[in-house]
Amino acid sequence: MRYGTGPEVLRDINLKIDQGSFHFLTGQSGAGKSSFLKLIYLAARPSRGLISLFDHKIAALPRRELPALRRRIGVIFQDFRLIEHLSTFDNVALPLRVAGLAEDKVKENVTELLTWVGLADKINARPPTLSGGQQQRVAIARAVIGRPSLLLADEPTGNVDDDMGLRLLRLLEEMNKLGTTVIIATHNQHLANRIGHARIHLKGGQIAVSRA
C-alpha cells in the first residue's frame, strides 16, 4: 500500500487471519498499523497484491456489494468519528437502527452496554461535552453493539487509564468468545502482554513477528 506516488508504507505481507481469532497488531508509530487496518475495512485498496474478506476476493467484487461487507465490520477509530449532534445513546444505537432492529430492543441493548462501559449517566450527553476517554468508550460501544463478524480497533485504550483499558479489552474478549474476529492495533505492549493473545508485529511496513 502507498499513498499517492510516495513509497510503499506496507509491502510483501502474506497473512491469513482465521475466523474467530484474536490478534494484537503492534509496532512503533509509523510502522503501518493504521494503514493495515484501512485495507481490511475497505477504506483503501492495495497498490499491488490481493485481499480476500469473508471468502470474497475484494478486487473481483462489484462496488454495489461492498457496503454489505462493510456492515459486517465494526471499527473503533483512533479519532472516534462520533456524530456530534447526536446523543451518546443515539450514536451507539445507530448500527442497530440501520439494521432495522425494533426500538424496544435498541433501548434495551444500548442501555445495557452503556452501563457496562460506565456511561449510564452520560446517555443523553453529546460528544463535545464528553472527555476524550468518555468519547472513546462511546466509540467502542458503537462498534460492538451490532456484534460484527470482524472488529478492528485502532488504539482503543489510548485515552483511558490502564484499569479502564483492561476492562474494555475484556469486553472485546467477550465479543471474541461469541465468534467475532478481533484485531487490535496498539503500541501499549504492557497491556497486550497482560491479555496474552496472538501478536502481529509490523516493522518498516512488513511483518516482523507473528506469534501467540
trRosetta pair geometry for C-beta under 8 A, 3 or more apart (Angstrom, degrees):
i j d omega theta_ij theta_ji phi_ij phi_ji
1 8 6.5 113 67 -157 36 80
1 9 5.7 -44 92 58 89 89
1 10 4.4 32 31 42 97 107
1 11 8.0 -135 27 -61 54 57
1 32 7.8 136 60 -154 116 114
1 35 5.4 176 95 169 143 118
1 38 7.8 131 -164 78 161 112
1 39 6.0 -120 -68 -67 142 123
1 44 6.4 68 -147 127 128 132
1 46 5.5 -88 -77 -127 80 61
1 47 5.7 140 -124 -1 30 94
2 5 7.6 11 138 -157 129 11
2 6 5.6 -173 -176 76 100 72
2 7 6.4 -144 -125 120 114 22
2 8 4.6 -75 -68 -98 99 52
2 9 6.2 141 -108 1 47 78
2 47 4.8 15 22 -37 90 156
3 6 5.2 7 69 39 78 124
3 9 6.7 35 -10 -16 93 126
6 9 7.7 31 108 -43 116 93
8 11 4.4 79 121 -62 141 111
8 47 6.6 -132 -108 50 97 140
8 205 6.3 122 121 175 84 154
9 32 5.0 159 151 -107 89 101
9 35 5.0 130 107 -22 130 175
9 205 5.3 -165 164 -107 37 118
10 13 5.9 -28 172 -14 104 131
10 32 4.8 134 -75 -168 87 141
10 35 5.6 -165 -28 114 117 124
10 36 6.1 136 -94 -78 144 76
10 39 7.4 -84 53 -26 161 144
10 202 7.9 -54 -112 -142 92 130
10 205 4.9 -157 -100 -164 32 89
10 206 7.6 138 -154 -73 57 43
11 205 5.3 43 15 133 84 120
11 206 6.2 -41 69 -75 74 90
12 206 5.8 -3 71 -116 101 110
13 36 7.8 169 -121 -118 173 103
13 49 7.6 56 57 -159 79 170
13 206 6.6 -167 -74 -136 80 56
13 207 5.7 105 -126 -19 87 104
15 200 7.1 48 -142 -128 149 133
15 207 6.4 134 -67 -54 123 153
15 210 7.3 175 -121 -91 110 154
17 21 6.0 -139 -178 59 78 131
17 23 6.4 -89 -133 -7 115 144
17 181 6.6 105 138 -175 112 134
17 183 6.9 -25 -149 -71 158 122
18 21 4.5 93 68 -30 86 124
18 181 7.6 -170 101 -115 47 120
19 149 7.9 -43 -140 179 100 98
19 179 7.9 -4 161 -175 95 81
19 181 5.7 -94 -144 -61 43 122
20 176 7.2 104 -168 -171 56 75
20 179 5.6 -54 -102 -149 95 53
20 180 7.7 98 -113 70 49 17
20 181 5.9 -50 -32 -78 16 77
21 176 8.0 -41 133 -153 17 114
21 181 5.7 24 47 -135 64 89
21 182 7.7 -129 105 43 50 64
21 198 6.7 -22 177 31 114 138
22 172 7.8 126 -137 134 115 99
22 173 7.0 27 -121 -114 158 67
22 176 4.7 9 -74 -132 117 155
22 181 7.7 -162 -74 -158 46 48
22 182 4.6 9 -122 60 76 107
22 197 4.4 -82 110 -149 103 150
22 198 6.8 136 86 29 60 90
23 182 7.1 177 32 97 57 64
23 183 5.0 -4 68 -114 100 74
23 184 7.3 -177 96 27 53 68
23 197 6.4 -145 -102 129 23 116
23 198 4.9 -45 -106 86 76 98
23 199 7.0 145 -161 -103 77 16
23 200 5.4 32 175 -8 128 104
24 183 8.0 146 -108 -160 14 53
24 184 5.3 -34 -115 71 62 94
24 185 7.9 124 -171 -102 59 21
24 186 6.1 -54 -158 36 103 108
24 192 4.5 85 -140 -136 168 120
24 195 7.5 133 -55 73 125 126
24 197 5.9 132 -18 73 91 99
24 198 7.3 -179 23 91 72 47
24 199 5.1 -20 66 -112 99 70
24 200 7.1 -171 90 30 49 67
25 33 5.3 138 129 -140 113 98
25 36 6.3 -166 -165 90 147 144
25 37 7.4 179 60 -58 165 96
25 183 5.7 40 -27 177 115 96
25 184 6.6 -174 20 87 80 37
25 185 4.3 -34 75 -95 112 68
25 186 7.3 119 67 16 62 60
25 200 5.0 -17 -110 70 67 105
25 202 6.9 23 -179 -12 88 110
26 33 7.6 -34 -159 -94 7 129
26 185 7.8 165 -76 -152 31 53
26 186 6.3 -28 -98 73 74 69
26 187 6.9 116 -150 -109 74 40
26 189 6.6 70 -143 -92 138 80
26 192 6.3 -27 -75 -56 125 174
26 199 5.9 -15 9 -162 120 104
26 200 7.2 158 23 80 69 50
26 201 5.0 -25 73 -108 96 74
26 202 7.2 -179 88 22 44 72
27 31 3.1 -123 149 83 127 162
27 32 6.9 -22 105 45 160 71
27 33 5.4 180 53 -54 113 105
27 187 7.3 -68 77 -99 40 81
27 201 5.9 136 -69 -168 82 61
27 202 3.7 -39 -61 65 154 83
27 203 6.0 -158 -131 -68 105 52
27 208 7.8 130 -101 17 102 117
28 31 5.0 118 56 -44 64 112
28 187 6.8 64 -127 -126 31 117
28 203 7.5 59 16 -116 98 71
29 187 6.5 -14 -53 -79 73 152
31 202 4.2 132 145 106 114 103
31 203 5.9 -46 -140 -101 116 31
31 204 7.0 -34 -139 -20 73 25
31 205 7.1 -163 179 -53 52 40
32 35 4.8 -61 -161 50 71 117
32 36 5.6 84 137 -34 86 97
32 202 5.0 -127 60 169 98 147
32 205 4.7 107 -45 -108 148 58
33 36 5.6 -53 -152 30 28 116
33 37 6.8 24 153 -14 62 104
33 154 7.2 138 129 -134 104 87
33 185 4.1 127 169 -151 120 126
33 202 5.9 -171 -69 35 71 142
34 37 5.8 -54 -152 37 35 110
34 38 6.4 42 149 -26 66 103
34 78 6.9 -48 -104 -12 121 136
34 154 5.7 55 -108 -137 83 133
34 185 6.7 147 -70 139 53 170
35 38 5.4 -48 -148 30 35 117
35 39 6.8 38 154 -21 63 99
35 44 7.2 -45 -155 53 71 154
36 39 6.1 -54 -161 29 30 110
36 40 6.9 22 148 -14 62 108
36 185 7.4 149 66 -89 113 126
36 202 6.6 -140 -39 -68 144 149
37 40 5.6 -60 -152 38 39 110
37 41 6.3 9 161 3 75 106
37 75 7.6 121 167 -136 117 106
37 152 5.0 137 -150 178 108 133
37 154 5.7 -134 39 -74 169 104
37 183 7.1 179 -104 108 93 123
37 185 5.9 -83 -44 -29 130 136
38 41 6.6 -67 -139 50 27 88
38 43 4.3 -83 -156 67 83 109
38 44 4.4 36 139 14 115 113
39 42 7.8 28 176 -76 29 30
39 43 7.9 -73 -54 51 21 72
39 44 5.7 -54 -80 76 58 94
39 45 7.6 88 -127 -133 77 16
39 46 6.0 48 -133 -65 123 84
39 51 6.1 -169 164 -84 102 151
40 51 7.4 -157 -99 -159 48 136
40 53 7.1 137 -159 -100 64 122
40 73 7.7 164 134 -134 87 143
40 150 7.5 -132 159 153 115 143
40 152 6.1 152 93 -85 127 145
40 183 7.2 15 94 52 173 155
41 70 6.9 73 -176 -131 77 84
41 73 5.1 172 -123 142 90 152
41 75 5.2 41 -116 -79 163 131
41 152 5.6 -118 -50 31 119 152
42 53 7.5 -83 -55 3 106 167
42 58 6.8 -166 -105 -141 103 135
42 66 6.0 175 173 -166 154 113
42 69 6.8 95 -29 99 153 118
42 70 5.8 -103 54 -83 133 98
42 73 7.8 158 13 21 102 157
45 58 7.7 -168 -123 126 88 127
45 59 7.8 99 -153 -92 116 82
46 49 4.8 -76 149 66 154 93
46 50 7.3 -125 47 -69 145 14
46 51 6.2 150 -17 -26 123 108
50 57 6.3 -27 -174 -150 118 99
50 58 7.6 163 -170 41 68 88
50 59 6.1 -83 -127 0 84 127
51 57 7.7 131 84 -154 46 53
51 58 4.7 1 82 16 95 131
51 59 7.5 120 42 -27 73 86
52 55 6.7 5 170 -129 112 18
52 56 6.5 163 -158 76 72 34
52 57 5.2 -38 -99 -92 86 55
52 58 6.9 -158 -100 -14 29 81
53 56 5.8 -30 69 59 67 89
53 58 5.8 49 12 -62 107 105
53 69 6.1 84 107 -172 125 132
53 150 7.9 -72 -162 -11 102 162
54 69 6.3 -164 31 -134 134 98
54 72 6.5 46 -63 92 149 157
54 149 6.8 51 -91 115 117 154
54 150 7.9 -117 -57 -23 98 126
56 60 7.7 -141 176 66 76 96
56 61 5.7 42 164 -66 121 126
56 65 7.9 -142 -168 132 154 129
56 69 6.7 -110 54 -95 146 135
57 60 4.4 46 90 18 108 114
57 61 7.1 175 87 -29 56 85
58 61 5.8 -53 -152 17 36 116
58 66 7.8 60 -150 -107 88 99
61 65 4.9 -113 -178 75 109 123
61 66 6.3 127 116 -66 129 76
61 69 7.6 14 174 -21 171 142
62 65 5.2 90 66 2 79 103
63 66 5.7 -39 -160 4 46 119
64 67 7.6 -43 -176 17 39 102
65 68 5.8 -52 -168 33 57 115
65 69 6.8 55 141 -18 76 103
66 69 5.6 -58 -155 37 42 111
66 70 6.2 42 152 -23 73 105
67 70 5.4 -54 -145 35 36 113
67 71 6.5 41 156 -26 66 100
68 71 5.9 -49 -153 26 32 113
68 72 7.5 30 149 -18 57 101
69 72 5.9 -59 -166 28 40 111
69 73 7.3 26 144 -14 67 109
70 73 5.7 -66 -158 36 43 110
71 98 7.7 -145 -128 121 116 126
71 99 7.7 138 -174 -85 124 93
72 148 5.9 119 170 -161 42 85
72 149 4.3 -5 176 22 104 117
72 150 6.4 58 129 20 87 91
73 148 5.6 70 -150 -176 12 140
73 149 7.2 -47 -74 59 50 83
73 150 4.8 -24 -112 75 77 102
73 151 7.6 159 -164 -89 57 30
73 152 6.6 6 -175 4 105 107
74 95 7.8 -8 -106 -99 95 164
74 143 3.9 111 171 180 107 77
74 144 6.0 101 167 -77 165 39
74 146 6.6 171 -79 56 113 98
74 148 3.6 -168 -19 3 96 144
74 150 7.2 -176 28 94 68 50
74 151 4.5 -12 67 -112 107 78
74 152 7.2 174 89 28 56 62
74 180 7.8 -12 26 -155 123 136
75 143 6.0 -131 65 -123 25 117
75 151 7.8 -178 -76 -157 31 52
75 152 5.0 -9 -113 67 73 100
75 153 7.7 168 -161 -82 44 41
75 154 7.7 16 -176 -5 87 100
76 139 5.5 106 -145 135 80 103
76 140 5.4 20 -114 -96 132 63
76 143 4.6 -78 -64 -23 79 164
76 151 7.5 32 -10 180 100 92
76 152 7.1 -158 28 101 70 54
76 153 4.0 10 50 -122 121 78
76 154 6.4 -165 95 28 73 64
76 156 4.8 29 118 -97 149 107
77 80 6.0 -99 79 -5 96 7
77 81 4.7 49 46 1 149 115
77 139 6.6 -105 45 -166 73 137
77 154 6.0 3 -145 43 34 121
78 154 4.3 -72 -46 114 90 114
78 155 5.0 48 -112 47 98 112
78 158 7.0 27 -144 22 85 151
80 127 7.4 147 136 -148 141 133
80 135 4.9 -18 -119 149 157 110
80 136 6.4 -103 -90 -88 105 49
80 138 7.3 45 -158 74 114 98
80 139 4.4 -127 -140 -64 72 139
81 139 7.1 95 49 -122 71 117
82 86 7.6 -134 169 63 87 100
82 91 5.2 -7 -151 -136 96 147
82 127 4.2 153 101 -87 138 147
82 135 6.0 -119 -8 -157 142 97
82 138 5.9 31 -97 108 136 129
82 139 6.3 -104 -59 -75 96 87
82 142 7.6 166 -105 -15 82 155
83 86 4.4 42 92 16 109 117
83 90 7.7 -76 72 111 120 102
83 91 5.8 -178 38 -103 88 91
83 94 7.5 113 7 -67 133 148
83 127 7.5 154 76 -9 32 135
84 126 6.4 60 178 169 57 109
84 127 5.1 -96 -117 54 60 118
84 128 5.7 47 -154 -34 107 99
85 126 6.8 -19 -140 -142 20 133
86 90 4.0 -121 -175 94 107 119
86 91 5.0 141 104 -59 119 75
86 94 7.5 43 156 -60 168 115
86 126 7.0 143 83 -126 28 87
86 127 7.9 40 66 -14 69 102
87 90 4.7 91 50 11 79 100
87 91 6.9 -136 93 -7 40 86
87 123 7.0 32 156 146 121 52
87 124 5.0 -50 -145 -151 136 41
87 125 6.6 110 -152 63 79 27
87 126 5.9 -73 -102 -79 47 65
88 91 5.9 -56 -150 33 28 112
88 92 6.6 17 158 -10 63 109
88 114 6.6 101 138 -126 118 136
88 119 6.1 -144 177 156 150 130
88 122 5.2 86 -28 126 163 88
88 123 5.5 -125 74 -145 117 26
88 124 7.0 -32 30 0 96 8
88 125 5.3 36 -23 60 114 77
88 126 7.5 -141 -34 -91 67 23
88 127 7.7 135 -79 -65 68 62
88 130 7.3 105 -79 -62 112 141
88 138 5.4 -112 -140 -112 87 124
89 92 6.2 -69 -156 41 27 103
89 93 5.9 20 155 -19 67 117
89 110 5.7 89 -153 142 75 139
89 111 7.7 7 -122 -74 107 67
89 114 7.1 -52 -94 -45 68 157
89 123 4.9 43 -54 -180 105 82
89 124 6.7 -4 -2 -81 115 46
90 93 5.4 -55 -134 41 33 113
90 94 6.7 63 159 -54 61 84
91 94 6.1 -31 -165 -14 29 116
91 127 7.1 89 -60 -54 154 107
91 138 5.7 33 94 171 139 117
91 142 5.6 -67 142 -79 85 131
92 110 5.0 133 104 -140 117 104
92 113 6.7 -172 179 85 142 126
92 114 6.4 -159 12 -64 170 104
92 138 6.4 -114 -59 -160 98 75
92 141 4.6 -28 -118 119 123 112
92 142 4.8 -123 -113 -80 53 71
92 145 5.5 126 177 -52 85 150
93 96 5.5 -70 -165 47 59 110
93 97 5.6 54 143 -24 90 109
93 106 5.1 59 -146 -178 110 114
93 110 4.9 -31 -75 -75 86 150
93 145 7.5 -115 -98 152 28 164
94 97 5.9 -61 -144 38 29 107
94 98 6.3 30 160 -20 66 106
94 142 6.5 15 41 -146 106 110
95 98 5.7 -53 -146 36 32 113
95 99 6.3 27 155 -15 64 109
95 142 6.6 132 -10 -176 112 72
95 145 5.6 147 56 76 121 107
95 146 4.0 -95 135 -40 132 129
96 99 5.7 -60 -150 41 31 110
96 101 4.3 -48 178 33 92 135
96 105 7.5 -150 -178 108 133 93
96 106 4.8 157 113 -113 137 91
96 109 6.5 151 -90 72 157 139
96 110 7.2 -122 17 -53 147 103
96 145 6.0 -78 -39 134 106 118
96 146 6.2 -166 -69 -86 65 86
97 100 7.5 55 -178 -69 33 22
97 101 6.9 -80 -79 45 33 85
97 106 6.3 42 -65 -112 79 147
99 146 6.3 144 -27 -131 146 119
101 105 5.0 -106 168 86 108 120
101 106 5.3 136 100 -63 112 86
101 109 7.7 -21 146 17 158 142
102 105 4.7 82 68 11 87 106
102 106 7.0 -150 97 -12 42 87
103 106 5.1 -47 -145 32 39 118
103 107 6.4 41 156 -21 67 100
104 107 5.8 -49 -150 33 32 111
104 108 6.5 33 151 -19 63 107
105 108 5.6 -53 -145 37 34 113
105 109 6.1 27 160 -14 68 110
106 109 6.3 -63 -145 41 24 103
106 110 5.9 13 165 -11 64 116
107 110 6.3 -61 -137 42 22 103
107 111 5.9 20 166 -17 62 115
108 111 6.3 -63 -146 37 19 107
108 112 6.4 16 160 -17 59 112
109 112 6.0 -60 -150 36 27 110
109 113 6.4 18 159 -13 64 110
109 145 6.3 108 139 -163 116 95
110 113 6.0 -60 -147 40 30 106
110 114 6.1 25 159 -16 67 110
110 141 7.7 83 -147 160 70 121
110 145 6.5 14 -95 -135 72 137
111 114 6.0 -58 -143 39 27 107
111 115 6.4 31 156 -21 62 107
111 120 7.5 55 -167 -123 72 87
111 123 7.2 12 -114 -119 74 140
112 115 5.9 -58 -155 33 28 113
112 116 6.6 28 151 -22 63 107
113 116 5.5 -53 -150 32 36 114
113 117 6.5 16 158 -4 68 106
113 141 5.1 134 137 -147 119 104
113 144 7.3 178 -147 87 139 104
113 145 5.9 -124 12 -101 172 89
114 117 6.2 -61 -142 46 32 97
114 119 4.5 -84 -170 79 87 97
114 120 5.7 130 120 -82 94 51
114 122 7.6 -140 -175 67 119 82
114 123 5.8 100 131 -96 160 89
114 141 6.1 47 -82 -140 65 161
115 118 7.8 42 178 -70 30 21
115 119 7.7 -104 -71 57 21 56
115 120 4.4 39 -101 -70 70 115
116 171 7.0 122 136 -104 125 122
117 137 4.5 158 159 -175 126 115
117 140 6.7 161 -119 81 149 116
117 141 5.5 -116 8 -66 154 112
117 167 7.9 145 -126 125 58 115
117 168 7.1 51 -128 -99 99 87
117 171 7.1 5 -83 -69 93 161
118 137 6.8 -67 58 -161 90 165
118 164 7.5 -76 22 -125 149 112
119 122 4.5 -63 -167 50 85 110
119 123 6.9 127 134 -67 85 59
119 134 6.5 122 -106 -153 112 90
119 137 5.7 169 -42 112 128 130
119 138 6.7 133 -125 -72 172 78
119 141 7.3 -96 37 -30 140 152
120 123 6.3 -9 -167 -43 38 108
122 125 4.3 -48 -166 20 80 129
122 130 6.4 75 -167 -101 142 110
122 134 6.2 -155 -135 -166 177 130
125 129 5.0 -121 -168 80 104 121
125 130 5.8 115 128 -61 131 96
126 129 5.6 82 63 12 70 104
126 130 7.7 -142 101 -14 35 96
127 130 5.6 -64 -150 28 40 114
127 135 5.6 67 -150 -114 92 107
127 138 7.0 -137 -99 71 90 161
130 134 3.9 -127 -175 95 108 124
130 135 4.9 141 102 -56 123 78
130 138 6.9 53 126 -15 175 134
131 134 4.6 95 52 8 76 103
131 135 7.0 -139 94 -5 39 87
131 159 7.9 177 136 158 88 119
132 135 5.8 -54 -147 37 30 111
132 136 6.4 35 152 -24 63 105
132 159 4.1 -120 132 -163 105 141
133 136 5.5 -51 -150 31 33 116
133 137 6.7 31 152 -18 64 101
133 159 4.6 -157 -81 129 60 93
133 160 4.4 111 -140 -88 107 74
133 161 7.8 4 -119 -8 147 67
133 164 6.9 57 -171 98 124 159
134 137 5.8 -53 -152 34 35 109
134 138 6.6 38 149 -19 65 102
135 138 5.5 -51 -151 34 36 114
135 139 6.4 38 150 -20 66 104
135 159 7.6 -8 61 93 89 157
136 139 5.6 -53 -151 35 33 113
136 140 6.5 33 151 -19 65 104
136 156 6.9 137 -179 -169 108 58
136 157 7.9 115 158 -114 144 24
136 158 7.3 -165 -115 57 148 75
136 159 4.6 168 -32 57 144 118
136 160 6.1 -135 79 -35 142 104
137 140 5.6 -49 -146 36 35 112
137 141 6.3 38 154 -20 65 104
137 160 7.3 85 -54 -72 96 137
137 164 7.7 -69 -76 175 119 124
137 168 7.1 -125 -109 -95 81 123
138 141 5.7 -55 -148 37 31 112
138 142 6.3 32 153 -20 65 106
139 142 5.8 -52 -147 35 30 112
139 143 6.5 29 154 -20 63 107
139 156 8.0 -152 98 -133 110 85
140 143 5.7 -58 -150 35 31 111
140 144 6.4 7 162 -3 67 111
140 153 7.5 27 -112 -120 90 122
140 156 5.8 89 -91 -162 113 117
140 168 5.9 -53 -161 -154 171 118
140 171 7.2 85 154 90 126 142
140 172 7.9 -85 -161 -61 114 100
141 144 6.5 -71 -143 45 26 95
141 145 6.0 44 161 -52 66 103
142 145 6.1 -38 -140 2 25 118
143 148 7.3 -56 171 0 69 132
143 151 6.3 101 150 -143 111 99
143 153 7.3 126 122 -88 165 87
144 147 7.1 35 177 -79 62 42
144 148 7.4 -103 -123 11 40 93
144 151 6.5 21 -94 -116 79 140
144 171 6.8 -151 7 147 178 110
144 172 7.2 -128 -88 -97 136 65
144 175 5.5 -105 -143 -83 116 142
144 180 7.9 -80 -135 -40 85 179
147 175 7.0 -170 -128 -141 66 93
147 178 6.5 -76 -145 118 114 141
147 180 6.6 -136 -169 -62 64 121
148 151 5.4 132 68 -70 116 76
148 180 6.1 76 79 -130 63 118
149 179 7.8 -47 -133 126 59 96
149 180 6.5 179 -168 -124 17 67
149 181 6.7 14 149 20 64 96
150 180 6.9 165 -92 -167 16 79
150 181 4.8 -18 -112 66 72 104
150 182 8.0 172 -160 -77 51 31
150 183 7.6 3 -174 7 93 102
151 172 6.7 -159 110 -143 146 98
151 175 6.1 32 -10 128 156 147
151 180 5.2 37 -9 162 111 126
151 181 7.0 174 25 85 68 51
151 182 4.9 -12 68 -109 105 72
151 183 7.4 174 92 29 57 61
152 183 5.3 -9 -114 67 71 100
152 185 7.8 25 -178 -9 83 100
153 156 4.0 -26 179 -39 125 123
153 172 6.9 -59 -21 -108 151 148
153 182 7.4 1 3 -167 111 89
153 183 7.2 178 27 93 70 53
153 184 4.6 -9 65 -117 111 74
153 185 6.7 -161 96 28 58 70
154 185 4.9 -1 -122 55 55 123
155 158 4.0 25 159 -39 110 126
155 185 6.2 -44 -37 99 60 88
155 186 5.9 124 -105 -108 55 61
155 187 7.2 -5 -101 10 105 85
156 168 6.2 -152 134 136 112 134
156 169 7.8 141 86 -77 121 72
156 172 7.5 111 79 -51 163 143
156 184 6.3 -74 13 -141 115 104
156 186 7.6 -60 28 -78 71 105
157 160 5.6 -82 -158 52 66 100
157 162 7.9 56 168 -117 130 42
157 164 7.6 163 -142 101 92 78
157 165 3.3 69 -156 -134 130 105
157 168 6.0 172 -89 65 92 131
157 169 6.8 -22 -57 -46 133 100
157 186 6.9 17 38 -119 102 126
157 188 6.3 -63 79 21 118 157
157 191 6.1 -162 75 -171 157 172
158 186 8.0 -165 -61 -129 86 81
158 188 7.8 -162 -89 -33 62 121
160 164 4.0 -99 168 91 126 122
160 165 5.1 164 89 -59 104 75
160 168 6.8 106 58 -10 156 138
161 164 5.4 85 56 19 73 99
161 165 6.7 -129 103 -9 33 96
162 165 5.2 -54 -140 39 32 119
162 166 6.2 36 159 -22 66 102
162 190 7.7 -44 -122 109 127 122
162 191 6.7 -154 -137 -86 87 103
163 166 6.0 -52 -151 33 27 109
163 167 6.6 28 149 -18 61 106
164 167 5.4 -52 -148 37 37 115
164 168 6.3 38 153 -20 68 104
165 168 5.8 -55 -148 36 30 109
165 169 6.4 28 154 -17 64 106
165 188 7.3 -63 179 120 153 169
165 191 5.6 -67 135 -122 131 143
166 169 5.7 -54 -147 38 32 111
166 170 6.5 38 151 -23 64 102
166 191 6.9 -145 -77 -141 73 96
166 194 6.6 -55 -110 113 110 144
166 195 7.9 -175 -133 -66 75 93
167 170 5.6 -51 -153 31 32 114
167 171 6.9 38 147 -22 62 99
168 171 5.4 -45 -156 27 39 116
168 172 6.8 36 148 -15 65 101
169 172 5.5 -50 -151 37 40 111
169 173 6.4 48 146 -23 66 100
169 184 7.5 19 -120 -101 95 170
169 191 6.9 170 -40 171 153 110
169 195 5.5 -100 154 -82 140 137
170 173 5.2 -47 -150 32 37 118
170 174 6.7 42 150 -22 64 97
171 174 5.7 -50 -154 30 34 112
171 175 6.8 37 146 -18 63 101
172 175 5.4 -45 -152 33 39 116
172 176 6.5 45 147 -23 64 102
172 182 5.4 117 169 -141 105 148
172 184 6.8 76 145 -66 165 127
173 176 5.3 -52 -152 33 36 116
173 177 6.6 40 149 -23 66 100
173 182 7.8 -94 -86 23 37 167
173 195 7.3 -158 -68 -151 124 114
174 177 5.6 -48 -151 30 36 114
174 178 6.9 32 150 -16 63 103
175 178 5.8 -61 -157 36 35 110
175 180 4.3 -31 153 44 93 139
175 182 6.5 110 90 -70 110 122
176 179 7.8 180 -176 38 31 10
176 180 5.6 -87 -90 71 39 80
176 181 7.5 59 -123 -117 81 17
176 182 4.8 -67 -79 -4 108 126
183 200 7.8 -11 -144 25 105 132
184 192 7.9 -176 95 -101 119 96
186 189 7.9 170 117 -60 101 37
186 191 6.6 -89 162 73 153 118
186 192 5.8 172 81 -57 131 111
188 191 4.1 23 125 22 120 114
188 192 6.3 145 96 -17 70 87
189 192 5.5 -58 -146 41 35 113
189 193 6.0 38 155 -24 69 106
190 193 5.8 -56 -151 33 27 112
190 194 6.7 28 151 -22 61 104
191 194 5.7 -52 -152 30 35 113
191 195 6.8 24 154 -11 65 105
192 195 6.1 -63 -153 40 33 104
192 196 8.0 126 155 -55 55 29
192 197 7.7 -91 -164 43 79 80
192 199 6.9 81 167 -102 131 109
193 196 6.7 32 -176 -72 36 68
197 212 7.4 -74 174 -150 37 68
198 210 7.3 17 174 -180 102 75
198 211 6.8 -163 -151 109 69 29
198 212 4.7 -42 -95 -102 75 61
199 209 6.6 2 109 113 110 102
199 210 6.8 -170 92 -143 61 39
199 211 5.4 -5 52 61 99 70
199 212 7.4 160 9 -108 77 12
200 207 6.3 -61 -167 -129 88 107
200 209 7.8 165 -157 91 28 60
200 210 5.2 5 -110 -110 64 89
201 207 6.9 100 71 -160 55 62
201 208 4.8 -63 106 62 103 94
201 209 3.9 20 37 52 128 91
201 210 7.0 -149 20 -68 75 47
202 205 6.9 12 -176 -108 106 11
202 206 6.9 148 -151 73 69 26
202 207 6.3 -49 -97 -96 60 46
202 208 6.7 111 -157 3 12 93
203 206 6.4 -34 69 65 65 76
203 208 3.8 34 16 -41 117 137
204 208 7.8 90 31 -61 88 112
207 210 5.8 1 178 -43 125 107
